[in-house]
Amino acid sequence: MKISVVIPLYNKKETILRVLNSVLSQTVLPYEIIVVNDGSTDGSEQIVAQLDHPLIRLVSQSNQGVSAARNLGIAEARNDWIAFLDADDEWLPEFLQTITELFEKYPECSLVATSYYMQDTEGRRERNHLSKIKFKGDHGIIKNYFQVASCSHPPINSSAVAVQKEVIESIGGFPAGVTSGEDLLTWARIAAAYPIAYSVIPQSVFIQDPAHIYARKPNRIPQKLDIVGRSLVTIARTNKRLPGIRKYISHWHKMRSSIYLRLGMKRESFRESIISLSYYLLNFKVISYFFLLGLPTSLTSKIFRKLASR
């Protein structure tokens, strides 16, 4: 199993060395590390270039977003398998070893992934919550991905996954023009068509952006043109017997409703809540949003912070 590592880089001068060191400290090293500089303006790419390491290859493009950066890395990759790592996350030392062992145990799988830790702004870590995983041990094949994903933290994180190059190329790579959820859609497209080998032992650390923490006010409005939502509906129509897909679509619109609600955009939150319930009527958290819609935005924010602290 020969692995290329792809790291999209945009203005991460404070973290890129830590990230690269986590790759170079692996018990099983990759065959190459491709750092895609996505038009950084803080000198991040110079830090990478100064390392002058034989495994590291730096390629650059104008700023086009994380999907375009990952896609360029995919095109540049010289090996059959690609592992992704964001420029502020990190791997534990046995991540690539675990990925390799999963591939050897489950050669029929075209995507392999591990559980991961989520680290907040104060350095506290917690494992991603997983439900409905039907393994006898600590690894196996996920056959009900959308059931798991609709009632858990995302089982696949873009810094804890490796995929066959030909498979991710077959779906067109990461969707260009999508500013949020591009990775969720990518893994959903693959999960709908290919088996997934998975280890429930965390081997990666996802560093949470402060703006993404549930208790805080979001820093951006969801895209008006919901490419992710529409694409998930296409997956559902193409795979009508896919277990859990309708609940997963409901979960996606619940997330959008939550963001709009915390931003005080109540009309948009109401619309997303209605769409969410149209796919899964028993989404009780969405039902609770209708109560929150009647409250002042300042009080709604306090309630979200309270819920997040539990």
ChimeraX attribute file (.defattr): number of C-alpha atoms within 10 A of each C-alpha:
attribute: neighborCount
match mode: 1-to-1
recipient: residues
	/A:1	13
	/A:2	13
	/A:3	24
	/A:4	26
	/A:5	24
	/A:6	27
	/A:7	26
	/A:8	26
	/A:9	29
	/A:10	24
	/A:11	17
	/A:12	20
	/A:13	20
	/A:14	13
	/A:15	14
	/A:16	24
	/A:17	17
	/A:18	16
	/A:19	19
	/A:20	22
	/A:21	13
	/A:22	18
	/A:23	23
	/A:24	18
	/A:25	13
	/A:26	16
	/A:27	14
	/A:28	16
	/A:29	20
	/A:30	21
	/A:31	16
	/A:32	19
	/A:33	26
	/A:34	23
	/A:35	28
	/A:36	27
	/A:37	26
	/A:38	24
	/A:39	19
	/A:40	19
	/A:41	13
	/A:42	13
	/A:43	13
	/A:44	22
	/A:45	24
	/A:46	13
	/A:47	15
	/A:48	20
	/A:49	14
	/A:50	8
	/A:51	11
	/A:52	11
	/A:53	11
	/A:54	9
	/A:55	14
	/A:56	18
	/A:57	16
	/A:58	17
	/A:59	18
	/A:60	17
	/A:61	14
	/A:62	11
	/A:63	15
	/A:64	12
	/A:65	18
	/A:66	26
	/A:67	20
	/A:68	21
	/A:69	27
	/A:70	24
	/A:71	21
	/A:72	22
	/A:73	26
	/A:74	25
	/A:75	11
	/A:76	15
	/A:77	20
	/A:78	16
	/A:79	17
	/A:80	14
	/A:81	23
	/A:82	26
	/A:83	25
	/A:84	22
	/A:85	28
	/A:86	23
	/A:87	26
	/A:88	24
	/A:89	22
	/A:90	25
	/A:91	26
	/A:92	17
	/A:93	19
	/A:94	19
	/A:95	25
	/A:96	24
	/A:97	16
	/A:98	21
	/A:99	26
	/A:100	18
	/A:101	15
	/A:102	23
	/A:103	20
	/A:104	12
	/A:105	12
	/A:106	18
	/A:107	12
	/A:108	13
	/A:109	19
	/A:110	22
	/A:111	29
	/A:112	29
	/A:113	30
	/A:114	24
	/A:115	24
	/A:116	27
	/A:117	24
	/A:118	19
	/A:119	17
	/A:120	15
	/A:121	11
	/A:122	6
	/A:123	10
	/A:124	10
	/A:125	15
	/A:126	14
	/A:127	17
	/A:128	18
	/A:129	16
	/A:130	16
	/A:131	13
	/A:132	14
	/A:133	21
	/A:134	14
	/A:135	13
	/A:136	7
	/A:137	8
	/A:138	11
	/A:139	18
	/A:140	19
	/A:141	19
	/A:142	23
	/A:143	18
	/A:144	19
	/A:145	25
	/A:146	23
	/A:147	20
	/A:148	22
	/A:149	23
	/A:150	22
	/A:151	17
	/A:152	15
	/A:153	15
	/A:154	19
	/A:155	27
	/A:156	24
	/A:157	23
	/A:158	20
	/A:159	25
	/A:160	28
	/A:161	23
	/A:162	25
	/A:163	22
	/A:164	17
	/A:165	22
	/A:166	15
	/A:167	17
	/A:168	21
	/A:169	13
	/A:170	9
	/A:171	12
	/A:172	12
	/A:173	21
	/A:174	22
	/A:175	19
	/A:176	15
	/A:177	14
	/A:178	19
	/A:179	16
	/A:180	16
	/A:181	15
	/A:182	19
	/A:183	20
	/A:184	19
	/A:185	20
	/A:186	19
	/A:187	22
	/A:188	21
	/A:189	17
	/A:190	18
	/A:191	18
	/A:192	20
	/A:193	13
	/A:194	16
	/A:195	19
	/A:196	25
	/A:197	24
	/A:198	27
	/A:199	22
	/A:200	20
	/A:201	15
	/A:202	21
	/A:203	23
	/A:204	27
	/A:205	23
	/A:206	24
	/A:207	20
	/A:208	16
	/A:209	11
	/A:210	14
	/A:211	12
	/A:212	13
	/A:213	14
	/A:214	16
	/A:215	18
	/A:216	16
	/A:217	19
	/A:218	18
	/A:219	11
	/A:220	13
	/A:221	12
	/A:222	18
	/A:223	13
	/A:224	7
	/A:225	9
	/A:226	14
	/A:227	18
	/A:228	23
	/A:229	17
	/A:230	12
	/A:231	15
	/A:232	20
	/A:233	16
	/A:234	13
	/A:235	19
	/A:236	19
	/A:237	12
	/A:238	11
	/A:239	13
	/A:240	11
	/A:241	9
	/A:242	18
	/A:243	17
	/A:244	19
	/A:245	27
	/A:246	22
	/A:247	22
	/A:248	24
	/A:249	25
	/A:250	26
	/A:251	23
	/A:252	20
	/A:253	24
	/A:254	24
	/A:255	17
	/A:256	21
	/A:257	27
	/A:258	24
	/A:259	23
	/A:260	23
	/A:261	26
	/A:262	23
	/A:263	19
	/A:264	18
	/A:265	16
	/A:266	20
	/A:267	13
	/A:268	17
	/A:269	26
	/A:270	19
	/A:271	14
	/A:272	23
	/A:273	26
	/A:274	18
	/A:275	18
	/A:276	27
	/A:277	20
	/A:278	15
	/A:279	18
	/A:280	18
	/A:281	14
	/A:282	13
	/A:283	17
	/A:284	10
	/A:285	12
	/A:286	26
	/A:287	16
	/A:288	11
	/A:289	19
	/A:290	16
	/A:291	10
	/A:292	19
	/A:293	18
	/A:294	10
	/A:295	11
	/A:296	10
	/A:297	17
	/A:298	11
	/A:299	11
	/A:300	20
	/A:301	20
	/A:302	14
	/A:303	14
	/A:304	18
	/A:305	16
	/A:306	11
	/A:307	11
	/A:308	12
	/A:309	9
	/A:310	5
